[in-house]
Structures are given as structure tokens and as C-alpha cells.
Amino acid sequence: MISTINFQEHPTNRNVKVFFYTNLEHANHFESLLNDKSIEFEKQIDDQGDQRIYYGIHISHFNDAKHLNYLTIGKFRNKFIPDVFFRYLLITVSILVVGLSIAGALLSE
């Protein structure tokens, strides 16, 4: 199963949420954001398993940490249409289709 959410319940402590990253650059960015906001965390690196980097955050800081997590994901996301030409072509065609449909609706009456 593919998981797009990178946080979960702590396996033994109900007062802690665990955020995890597989990319070291993403994890370092998230950690720096946590430090900037003065949010306390516990860090663990899974050296023997899948090399994930785990951050344990107390639930009192969960909403702030979740916001920082989304900022981290947004910083490193890929563009939906990476090629600039095709991106603007799609926007142009969409505007053209909407314009033609509005013109057709106005002229049909």
C-alpha cells in the first residue's frame, strides 16, 4: 500500500506523533523548521531497516509540526507539468475552450 502521509501514531506512547522521512535533505529541512519554531522533538535514524529518519513530536505541538511538515513537502515537490512550454500551452488551450463555451452560450440565445 502506498502511503502519502508521513506521520503516524507512536507505537508505545499515545502522547507522541511520529513524522518520518526517507530523504536526508527533506529531514534536515524539517528539523531546521522545528528548531526555528522551538518545537522539541526526538530524532531516530533507522540504520538497520529502511534508513528512515523519525521525529517524535508531542501532541501539544502536533498542529504546528504538521504545518511545518506540509511546508517541507511543498518545498521539495515536483511540478505537475515540469515543461514550461506544455504548462503554458495547457493554460492557453483551457482559456480558449472556456472562452469559446461562453461565446457559444451567449450566441445561442
Residue, then its C-alpha position, 0 to 999 in steps of 0.5 A: m500500500i502506498s502511503t502519502i502521509n508521513f506521520q503516524e501514531h507512536p507505537t508505545n506512547r499515545n502522547v507522541k506523533v511520529f513524522f518520518y522521512t526517507n530523504l536526508e535533505h527533506a529531514n534536515h529541512f524539517e528539523s531546521l523548521l522545528n528548531d526555528k519554531s522551538i518545537e522539541f522533538e526526538k530524532q531516530i535514524d533507522d540504520q538497520g531497516d529502511q534508513r528512515i529518519y523519525y521525529g517524535i513530536h508531542i501532541s501539544h505541538f502536533n498542529d504546528a509540526k504538521h504545518l511545518n511538515y506540509l511546508t517541507i513537502g511543498k518545498f521539495r515537490n515536483k511540478f505537475i507539468p515540469d515543461v514550461f512550454f506544455r504548462y503554458l500551452l495547457i493554460t492557453v488551450s483551457i482559456l480558449v475552450v472556456g472562452l469559446s463555451i461562453a461565446g457559444a452560450l451567449l450566441s445561442e440565445 
